[in-house]
Amino acid sequence: MNNLNSKINEISKLIKEDFEKFEETFESTLNSNVNLINKVIKYISKKKGKQLRPTLTLLCARITGIPNQNTYYAAALVEILHIATLIHDDVVDESNLRRGWPSVNRIWKNKISILVGDYMFSKALSNMIYLRDFDALDLLSSTAERLSQGEILQIEKAIKKEMTEATYYKMISDKTGSLFSSACKLGGITVNTSEEKLNALYQFGEYLGICFQIKDDLFDVIGKLDEVGKPIGFDVKKNMLTLPFIHLIKNSRNKKNLISKIKYHAKKNDLKNIRAMIINSGSLDYTNQQLKKFTNLAEKEISIFSNSYEKEALINILNFNLKRNY
C-alpha cells in the first residue's frame, strides 16, 4: 500500500527536533481558556492528518538555512489555517466524514464548527505578529484571501454547472496551491533566503498543491471509502466539476444528457455509469497526464538548489503523490 502518511511520518522523523518544536508551538498557539474550544481542538489533534504543510515549511527552511523560532511559528500558522479551512469546508460541503472519522460538524453541529474554525483563523492572524516580517505577513494575508476565493469560486461554478479547465486550475491554485506555496516560501523567508530561491520555493509549492488536488479529485472517481475517508462520488453529487468530469463533458457528443446526470444527489447507478465513462473515454488517462505534467514542473522549480537530504525529501513527496492510493 502506498501510504502517504507513512512517507510523511518517515520524513518528519528525520527532522525530529524541528518537528517537535513545531508541535509545541502549534499546541501553545491554539490553547484557550474556553473548555469547549480545547475539547474540539483536542479531537482534531487526535485525528490529525499528514501535517504535510508544516513539514514543507521545515524542509524549505533547511534547504537553505537553519530553522529558528520564526520557522516554527510559520509552520504552526500554516497548519492552523489549513485545519480552519477543513472545518469550514466540511460545513459548506455538508460532509460527515474527515479522514475516515466523524467530522467536527457531525459531532458538534454547524454552529460550533463555524465558530471553532473562526477561532482558528483569528489565532492564525493574531499570531502573525510574532514573525515580525512584513513579507511573511503579506504572504499569509494573501493566502487567507485566496483560500476563500477558491472555495467561493467552486460553489459559484457548481451552482451554474459550468467549469472550464482554466477555471478549474484557477480554483485549485487558490483553494489548495496557495497554502502549499505559502508553506514553502515561509520556510525560506524565516531563514533569509534569496529572492530567486524564495520564488522557486513558492512556485514549487503552488505546483505541488495542484498535484495533490488533482490526485484527490481522481480518488473521487476511482477511490475506495475505507482508503479515501469520504464517500466516493461525493464531488459529482455536489456538482463539483473536477478535471476528470470537465474533460469528459468537453469531449462528449451528448453534453446536455451527460450534464443532466451530473446533478445534485446523483443516484448510485448514475455514479457508476459516469465513473465507467471517465475510465473508458480517456478522461482518466488525460487527468493522469496532467498530474505528471505538473509534477515535472514542480521538480524543475527546485533544480536551482544543491543536492541535499531536504531537496531529496521534497522530490520524494512530489513523486510519492503520483503513487499514493489515498
Secondary structure, 3 states (H helix, E strand, C coil): CCCHHHHHHHHHHHCHHHHHHHHHHHHHHHCCCCHHHHHHHHHHHHCCCCCHHHHHHHHHHHCCCCCCHHHHHHHHHHHHHHHHHHHHHHHHCCCCEECCEECHHHHHHHHHHHHHHHHHHHHHHHHHHHHCCHHHHHHHHHHHHHHHHHHHHHHHHHHHCCCCHHHHHHHHHHHHHHHHHHHHHHHHHCCCCCHHHHHHHHHHHHHHHHHHHHHHHHHHHHCCHHHHCCCCCHHHHCCCCCHHHHHHHHCCCCHHHHHHHCCCCCCHHHHHHHHHHHHHHCHHHHHHHHHHHHHHHHHHHHHHCCCCHHHHHHHHHHHHHHHCCC
